[in-house]
Amino acid sequence: MDTVQLKIKHRPFCFSVKGHVKMLRLVFALVAAVCCLADGALIYRKLLFNPSGPYQKKPVHEKK
């Protein structure tokens, strides 16, 4: 009897269309995570060194 051998055509993950999509998602997720961390660090730094806000509030009657 003849045995039937199936040839499985296997492409590496990075060469398939799904692989490209998944790698792009991973890259965008990493970029988004870095942006969120940088944004949080900048906001923390701003609030730490200038807790009153971007400008000093002065009463109207103290104009010079």
Secondary structure by P-SEA (a helix, b strand, c coil): cbbbbbbbbcccccccaaaaaaaaaaaaaaaaaaaaaaaaaaaaaaaaacccccbbbbcccccc
